[in-house]
Amino acid sequence: MHYMLMPLRRYADFSGRSRRMEFWMWKLFVFLVGMAFSVVMIAVGGASLAGGDPESIAAAGGSMMIVMLVYLLFGLAVFIPDLAVTVRRLHDTNRTGWWILAPFVPYAVGIAAVVGGASTGAQDGATAGGVVGLVAMLVAVVLGIVLLVFMFLEGTRGPNRFGPDPKGATDGDHRRTFA
């Protein structure tokens, strides 16, 4: 539980390093909260929809909107710590936090190519924009997978340019301490 909530204690701390345990326990915490909201949504809406009464369906819709609004507020509240722990995790692997933007750059290029190609009005422009967009989306997926692999990699042993080893090992000590 300690590692699950550590990113909340380091809310907007983009400096330093975070070990795999902190990153993945945080992701598990966010996932479990999301699943809890999903269960509440199903419980609130499922019974009303199964009954078929229009008034209960309308009431369930309102209740589901409230649950969705609370979940949206939760998502907004954890956005900054989620971004910060991801940047710190990249720092632990001795990579800059800007890697987090790697999948979004070709995605933006792909969107621009598709929109630009479609706005020309010519068939050739639309086809070229579609091809460039498809290639850019494939590059975005590959970069997303690369970023995911980075999250699984072991951190740099000993201090690196982003700070001391969060596991406590030094350059001369090849044993890891798991505190």
C-alpha positions as CSV (number, residue, x, y, z in Angstrom):
1,M,0.0,0.0,0.0
2,H,3.0,2.3,0.7
3,Y,4.1,2.2,-3.0
4,M,0.5,2.6,-4.3
5,L,0.1,6.0,-2.6
6,M,3.6,7.3,-2.9
7,P,2.9,9.2,-6.1
8,L,0.2,11.1,-4.3
9,R,2.7,12.2,-1.7
10,R,5.1,13.3,-4.5
11,Y,2.1,14.9,-6.3
12,A,3.9,17.2,-8.8
13,D,7.5,16.1,-8.2
14,F,9.0,15.5,-11.7
15,S,12.6,15.3,-10.4
16,G,14.3,12.3,-9.1
17,R,13.7,8.6,-9.8
18,S,10.9,6.1,-9.1
19,R,11.5,2.4,-9.1
20,R,9.3,-0.2,-10.9
21,M,7.5,-1.1,-7.7
22,E,6.2,2.4,-7.2
23,F,5.2,2.9,-10.8
24,W,3.4,-0.4,-11.2
25,M,1.7,-0.3,-7.8
26,W,0.4,3.2,-8.7
27,K,-0.9,1.9,-12.0
28,L,-2.6,-1.0,-10.1
29,F,-4.2,1.5,-7.7
30,V,-5.6,3.6,-10.6
31,F,-6.8,0.5,-12.4
32,L,-8.5,-0.8,-9.2
33,V,-10.2,2.5,-8.6
34,G,-11.4,2.5,-12.2
35,M,-12.8,-1.0,-11.8
36,A,-14.6,0.0,-8.6
37,F,-16.2,2.9,-10.6
38,S,-17.2,0.4,-13.3
39,V,-18.8,-1.9,-10.8
40,V,-20.8,0.9,-9.3
41,M,-21.9,2.0,-12.8
42,I,-23.0,-1.5,-13.6
43,A,-24.8,-1.9,-10.3
44,V,-26.6,1.5,-10.6
45,G,-27.6,1.1,-14.2
46,G,-27.9,-2.6,-14.7
47,A,-30.9,-3.2,-12.4
48,S,-32.8,-0.2,-13.7
49,L,-32.2,-1.1,-17.3
50,A,-33.3,-4.7,-16.7
51,G,-36.5,-3.6,-15.2
52,G,-37.6,-1.5,-18.2
53,D,-39.5,1.1,-16.2
54,P,-38.8,4.5,-18.0
55,E,-38.8,6.4,-14.7
56,S,-36.2,4.1,-13.1
57,I,-34.1,4.2,-16.3
58,A,-34.1,8.0,-16.1
59,A,-33.2,8.0,-12.5
60,A,-30.4,5.5,-13.2
61,G,-29.1,7.7,-16.0
62,G,-28.9,10.6,-13.6
63,S,-27.1,8.5,-11.0
64,M,-24.7,7.1,-13.6
65,M,-23.9,10.7,-14.7
66,I,-23.0,11.6,-11.1
67,V,-20.8,8.5,-10.8
68,M,-19.1,9.4,-14.2
69,L,-18.6,13.0,-13.0
70,V,-16.9,11.7,-9.8
71,Y,-14.7,9.4,-11.9
72,L,-13.8,12.3,-14.1
73,L,-12.8,14.3,-11.1
74,F,-10.7,11.4,-9.9
75,G,-9.0,11.2,-13.3
76,L,-8.2,14.9,-13.2
77,A,-6.9,14.6,-9.7
78,V,-4.5,11.7,-10.5
79,F,-3.4,13.1,-13.9
80,I,-0.5,15.1,-12.5
81,P,0.9,12.4,-10.2
82,D,0.5,9.8,-13.0
83,L,2.5,12.0,-15.3
84,A,5.1,12.7,-12.6
85,V,5.6,9.0,-11.7
86,T,6.0,8.1,-15.3
87,V,8.6,10.8,-15.8
88,R,10.5,9.7,-12.7
89,R,10.3,6.0,-13.9
90,L,11.9,7.1,-17.2
91,H,14.5,8.9,-15.1
92,D,15.3,5.7,-13.3
93,T,16.2,4.1,-16.6
94,N,18.4,7.1,-17.3
95,R,16.1,8.5,-20.0
96,T,14.7,12.0,-20.2
97,G,11.0,12.5,-19.2
98,W,10.4,13.9,-22.7
99,W,10.1,10.3,-23.9
100,I,6.6,10.4,-22.6
101,L,5.7,12.5,-25.6
102,A,7.2,10.1,-28.2
103,P,3.9,8.3,-29.1
104,F,2.0,11.6,-29.4
105,V,4.3,13.3,-31.9
106,P,3.6,10.9,-34.8
107,Y,-0.1,10.7,-33.7
108,A,-0.3,14.5,-34.2
109,V,1.5,14.3,-37.5
110,G,-1.0,11.5,-38.6
111,I,-4.0,13.6,-37.6
112,A,-2.6,16.6,-39.5
113,A,-1.9,14.5,-42.6
114,V,-5.4,13.0,-42.7
115,V,-7.1,16.4,-42.1
116,G,-4.7,18.1,-44.6
117,G,-5.2,15.5,-47.2
118,A,-9.0,15.5,-46.8
119,S,-9.1,19.3,-47.0
120,T,-7.4,19.5,-50.4
121,G,-10.6,18.0,-52.0
122,A,-8.5,16.0,-54.5
123,Q,-8.5,12.3,-54.5
124,D,-4.7,12.1,-54.7
125,G,-4.3,14.4,-51.7
126,A,-6.8,12.5,-49.6
127,T,-5.1,9.2,-50.5
128,A,-1.6,10.5,-49.7
129,G,-2.9,12.0,-46.4
130,G,-4.5,8.7,-45.5
131,V,-1.3,6.8,-46.2
132,V,0.9,9.2,-44.2
133,G,-1.7,9.1,-41.4
134,L,-1.7,5.3,-41.4
135,V,2.2,5.2,-41.2
136,A,2.2,7.8,-38.5
137,M,-0.3,5.9,-36.4
138,L,1.8,2.7,-36.8
139,V,4.9,4.6,-35.7
140,A,2.8,6.0,-32.7
141,V,1.9,2.4,-31.7
142,V,5.5,1.2,-32.0
143,L,6.7,4.1,-29.9
144,G,4.0,3.4,-27.3
145,I,5.2,-0.2,-27.1
146,V,8.8,1.1,-26.7
147,L,7.7,3.3,-23.9
148,L,5.9,0.4,-22.2
149,V,9.1,-1.7,-22.5
150,F,11.0,1.2,-20.8
151,M,8.6,0.9,-17.8
152,F,9.5,-2.7,-17.4
153,L,13.3,-2.3,-17.6
154,E,15.4,-2.3,-14.4
155,G,16.6,1.1,-13.3
156,T,20.2,2.2,-13.6
157,R,22.2,0.8,-10.7
158,G,23.7,3.5,-8.5
159,P,23.2,7.2,-9.1
160,N,22.6,8.5,-12.5
161,R,22.1,12.1,-13.9
162,F,18.6,12.2,-12.4
163,G,19.5,11.4,-8.8
164,P,20.5,8.6,-6.4
165,D,19.3,5.0,-6.9
166,P,15.9,4.6,-5.3
167,K,16.8,1.1,-4.3
168,G,19.8,2.4,-2.3
169,A,22.6,0.7,-4.3
170,T,25.8,2.7,-5.0
171,D,28.3,2.5,-7.8
172,G,30.6,0.2,-5.9
173,D,27.9,-2.0,-4.5
174,H,26.5,-4.4,-7.1
175,R,24.0,-6.0,-4.6
176,R,20.6,-4.4,-4.5
177,T,18.9,-3.6,-1.3
178,F,15.1,-4.1,-1.3
179,A,13.8,-1.9,1.5
